[in-house]
Amino acid sequence: MLEFPVDLLFYNFVMPLVIQSVKPSDGLHELYNWWFHQCAHFLRLSNFFFPDRHPEEEGRHVHRTWWSLFSRRKGDWENPVIGPLQQAAAEKEERDVYFLRDGRYVRAPASDQVRIPKGTQVFLEVTEDNVRVDGKSDPEDGLHGRSSNMFAKIYVPPSFRLRIASFILLIWLFAATTGVGSTIIPLVVGRKMIWIFFSSPGPVNDIYAFSTGLCVVGGVGYLAYYCRAAVKAMQDNSWECLQSPSQFGRSSVDLAIDAGRLLYVSVVLVVLIPTLFALLTELYVLIPVHTSLGDGQSHIVHIVQDWTLGVLYVQMAIKLTLWHPRSWAAAVLNGIFRDGWLRPNVHLATRALVLPLLLFTASAVIVPLSLGGVLRYTILYWIKAHEYIYRYAYPVTLLLVLAAWTIHLVLRRVAIWRINIRDDVYLIGERLHNFSEKRARDVGVSRRVITG
């Protein structure tokens, strides 16, 4: 569809920011945790799955009128109706709604490591005070022991097996819904958007469609989730601004300055530096290689494609720089974004990043060009194809600079070796002795065993 790989830019810029800000694993864990608690509360199984007791789940609300049912009125669960006698009394009082406690309390294994003998019941029914209902002996320890840490008293609602099956079904339905919502819906939305905005005759890669739809659906969901907090913050700020016009002016100026700083740094990182990288790559690599292997064909510079590759080069350079946090370049990058990505340090970026790169690029472009011009009008004046002189001037200059740098490193290493050898040969330490002390050569033993 496009003349440059947009997926390269997408997966190098958008996806890392989305993953770092949204954190899908944490969000998915919180989402499933929320649904797990909601299902347990709806099915009155919270005390079965979690250690906390929930008295509001240990019964049900009995509605005696349609109005109380439609209005969703609830009974007082702190004063529940217990047993048939109290229920009959509540019916005689003609209450619209009351809270009827049902279910039972049991001692259940508190760990998966508990082994229940074959033929023994897993749940032992007890009272609310943790007393056995069957009237048998109730030991403190052992199987279903009253004070054993391997067993716990829990509340079990009526139709327990049906509720467990419903809980598993709800978890499965939620997993299926979230799976479809995170795959099929973004894919369909992405296909529709690409079909609307790009009139491509052939089918579009589903990776592009899914990525586009995922960003759109995720952005809408993110805005919907934080919409209330954003509206409240805007209302609070607008109210303060309306109360103080000077404060409104200062806030507007600060916002405009921050936006200008962010725009400046974004242009530097997204447009300027990739373009400089692409220019140097063209001059030092692509043009000389195409000249030597292109059989005399004219070289075409693809600006957008080169800029896209420059974006990749910048990403690689940033990653390599941050691998050495104590280096000068890493200190510059950390200093630029020390106050956050939304408030970059423009002065430091200009002084330590933009100006050095511009000077370096200008030198890398002008110096080989000047050397090529000098050679053209002096030594290589007889060559007719003058364009080859300028094209090969850049790689030749690069090789000369690398050779000079290598010779400098070798000479520096040789000087260090000479200093080390001189220290090892001529700077031998001597041990001082007292005047009356016997020397080691007089007695024929080592000096370290001689005592004064």
N, C-alpha and C positions, 0 to 999 in steps of 0.2 A: 504493500500500500504506500509506503513512504520510501524516500531515497536514503534514509539513514536509519540505523538500528535503534528505534525508540525503546525497545525492550532493554537495551544496555543502559540507557539513562534511567529507566524505571527501576530496574533491579539494583542500581548503584546509588540511587538517591531516595526514591520513595519508600521502597520496602524496608531498608534499615531504620528509617525514621518511624515508619508505622510500627515495626516490631518493638522498637525501643520505647515508644510512647504508649502503645496500647498493651503490650505484653500479653499476647494471646494465651499463653499457658496459665498465667495468673488469672486472667479474666475467665477462662474456661473452668478453672478450678473453683473460683468464686460462684460462677453460674450454677455449676452442678451442686455445690454445697448449699446454695440457696434453695434449689429445687428439692434436694434431699430433705432439708428441714421443712419445707412447705408440705411435701407429701406426707412426711411423718406427722406433722401437726394436723393435717386434714384427716388422716386415717387414725388419729389418736394413738400413734405408736412412738411418740417422742421419748417416753420413759423406757421403752424397750430398746431403742437405739442409742440413747444418750443417758448419762448418769443423773441428769437433773429431773426432778419431779415436776409435773405440770398438772395441778389440780383441776384446771379448766378442761382438761381432756379426759378426766375420770368420770365422765357422765355425758348426758345429752340433754338438749333443750327441748322440752315438751311444749308444743304450741296447741292450745285448745281453741283458738279462733283463727280464721283466715287472715284477719288484719294483722295479728301478731306475727304470722308467718311471712306475709308479704313485706311488712315493715322491718323484718329481720330483728325483732326484739329478742333479747337474751335474758335468761334467768340469772339469778344471783348464785354463781358457782361457789361463793364463799359460804353460803348457807344452803347446802344442797338438800334435796329430798332423798332420804335413805330408807329403803325398805317399803313393803306394801302398805304398812300402816300410815306412814307419813305421806305416801302417795295418795292414799284414800282421803287423808285430811286435806291435802292440797286440792284434790278434785272437789271436795265439799266447799272449800273456800272460793271456788270458781276463779282461780287465777288464770290470767290469759296465757302466761308462760311461766314455767318453773324449770329448775335444773335438777334432773333425776340422775343420781349416781348409780352406775351399773358396772359390770365387769368384775374382775377379781384380782387379787394379789397373789403372786407366786414367787417362789425361790427358783431362780434360773441360774445356769452357769454364767459366771462373770468373765470367763476366758475360754478361748477355743481349745486350750490344753486340758480341760476337764474331761475325764473319761467317765461316761455313764455306763454302768454294767447293763448287759443285755437283759431285757425284761423289766428294767426299772424306769419309772417315769422321769422325764427330763424336767418337767415343771411340777413343783410341789406347792399345792395351794395352801396359802396362809391368810391370816387376817391382816388388817391394816397395821396392827401392832407386831407383826411378824411372828405370830403364833400359829402352829400347825392346826389345820381344821380337822384332820382325821383323828386327833386325840392321842396319837401314838407318842412314844418317847421322842424328845427333841434335844439331841446332843448338841454341844457347842461346836465341835469340830467333826470332821469326817464328811460323808456324803450328805449333802443338803444341811450341813451344820449351820447353826444359827449365827455363830460368830466367825464362820470361815470366810476368808477373803476370796475363795474360789466361787462363792455363790453370792447373789445379790437379790434383794427384794425389789420386784418390778411390778408395774401395773399392766395387766393384759385385758384389752377391751373385748367385748363380745364379737363373735365371728372372727376370731383371731386368724385362722388360716385364710379365710377370704380376704381379709385386710392385707396379709402378707403377699398374697398373689396379686392383689390390686396394686400394692406398692411396687412390685417388680414390673408389672405391666406399665405403670405410669413412668417409671424410670426408663424403660425401653422406648416408650413413645416419645419421651422428651429427647432421648439420644437420637432417635430417628428424625425428629423434627429439627433439632439443631444441626444434624448432619446434612439434611436436605437444605436447610436455610443457609448453611455456610458453603455449599457447593452448587446445588442446582439453581437456586435463586440468583446468586451473583453471576453464574454462567449465562443464564437467560437474559439478565439485565445487560451484561456486557455485550452479548451478541446483538441485542436490540440497539444499543447505543452505537456500536461500531457500524451496524447496517444503516443507521440514520445519518451519522456524520461522515462516513466514508463510503462512497459508492463503489465498492470493490466488486468486480464481476465474479471472482472465485470465493470459495469458502475461506473464512478467517481462522487462523490458528486459535484453538480453544484456550491456550495459555494466555494469549492477549485478551480474549474476551473475559476469561475468569478473573484475571488481574484487574481489568477495568471495572467489572461489576463488583468485585470485592471491595475496591476503594470507594465506589459510590455507595454501596449498601453499608459498609462500615462507617463512612463519613456521616450518612444520614442517622444511623444508630447512635453514633457518638454525639452528634448534635442534639438528638432527642434525649439522650441520657443526661447531658449537662445543660439542657435548655433552661431548666428552672433556676439553677445556680447562676447561669449567665444573665438571665432576665433580672434576677434579684440584685446582682452586682451592678448592672446598668442602672437600675432604679435608684440604688443607693448613691452611685456616683453622680447621676443626673440631678438628684435632689441636692447633694452638696454643691454641685456646680451652679444650680439655680439660686441657691442661697448666697453664693459669693461669685460675682462675675469675674473678679480678678483670679480666683481659683480656677474658674473655667478657662480663662485665657492661658494661665500657666500650664494647666493640664493639656490644653490643645497644642501649645508650643512643644511641651515635652513629648507628646505623642508624635508630633510631626518630626521632631529631631530623631527619636528612636526609629521611626519608619525610614527616614533618610539614611541613618547609619546601617540599618539592616539591608536596605536596598543597595547601598554602596558596597558592602561586604559581599552580598549575594552576587552582584555583577562581577566583582573581582574574582570570586571563587568559581563562578559558573561560566563566565564569558571571557574575561581577560586572561587568566592563567591557562585555561585549556587552549585558547587560541595561540598563546605564546608557545606552549608545548607542541601544538600541531605545526606551527610555523617552523620551529627548529627541526622537528621530525621530517618535514618535507625537504628542507634544505640540506640536511646532513645525511638522510637515509634514503628517502623515497625517490627524490629526483636523481641522485647519482646511480642508484640501482636501476631505475628505469632507463637511464641514459646508456648504461652498459649492457642491458639485456633487452631493450626495446626495439632494436634494429632500426634506429633512426626515427621512430615515431615521436610525434610531439607529445609532451607530457601535459596532462590536464590536472589541475589542482581542484579537488572536490572539497569545497570549504566546509560544508555541513558535516560530511563524513570525517574530515580531519578534526573538526571541533568535537565530534562525538568521541573519537579516539583520545583527544586531549582530555576529555572528562575522565576517561578511564585512567589515563596517566596520572591525573591529579589525585584520584582516589588511591591509586597504588602508592604514590609519593606520600600521601597523608598517613596511610597505614604503616609504611616503612619508617616514617618519622616518629610516629607514636610508639613504635617498638623500643625506641631508645628515649625514655622520658627525661633523661638528664642532658640530652643534647640541646644545642642552641635552637634548632628549628622546632623541637617539641616545646621548649619554653615559650617561643613566640606564639605558637598555635594555642597553647593553654592560656597565655596572657591575653590573647585577642578575645577569647570566649570565657574569660574568668567570671564575668558578671552574668553569664547566661547567653544562650544563642540569640535571644531577642534584643540584647543590648551589647553588641560587640564594641571593642575598643578600636575606633577608627584611626586614631593617631598612631597607635602601635602597628596596626595593619599597614598603614601607608609607609611609615618609616622603616619597618623591619621586613615587610613582605613585598609591597607593590614597587617601591623605588628600586630595591636591589634587583628584583626580577626584570624590571624595565631596563635598567642599566646593563645587566648581564645579557639580555636578549639583544639589545642594541649593539653591544660589543660583539656578540656572536654572529650578528648579521653583517655589520659594517667591516670588521677586521678582515674576514676572508674575502669579502668583495673588494676591498682596497688592495689586498695582496694579489688577487686575480687581475685587477686592473693594471697594477705595476708590472706583473709578469707579461700581460698581453702587449704592453707597449715597449717592453724591453727585451727580455730573453725569448719570449714566445711570439714575437711579432710576425714571424713568417707563417704561423698557423692560420688557416683561413676560417676554420670553425671556431670562432671566438666564444660561442656560447658554451662549448665544452670546458673552456678554461674556467669560467665562472661556476659551472656546475660541479666540477671536481675540486674547486678551491676549498669548498667547505669540508668535505671528508679529509682532504690532505691537511688542512689546518688543524682539524680535530686529531689526526694521527700525530702531527708534530707536537701539539700540546700534551697529548698522552705520553709521547716519548720523553719530552722534557720533564714531565711530572714523574715518570718512572725513574729517569736518571737522578732526579732530585731525591727521591726516596731511597735509591740505592746508595748514593753518596752519604746521605744522612745515616743510613744503617751502618755503612762502613766506618764512619766517624765514631759511632757509638761502640762498635766492636774494637776499634783502636783504643778508645779510652778504657774499655774493660780489660783489654790485654795489658795495657800499660799499668793499670792498677794491680793486676794479678802478678806481674813480673817484678816491678820496681818498688811497689809500696808494700814491703814485707814487714810485719810488726815484730818488734824485739821486746823481750821481757827484761825489765830492770831488776838488778840484784843488789844486795848489800855488798859493801866493800869486803867484809870478812867472810862472805858466803862462798862455799866451794862451788866451782863451776861444774856443769854436767860433764864437760869433756875431760875433766881431771879424774873423775871417778867412774866414768863409763856407764852412767845410767841416765834415764830420762829426767828432764828438768822438773817435770810435774811431781816427782816423788821426793824431791829435795826439800827439806824443811829448814827454816832458819834457826 
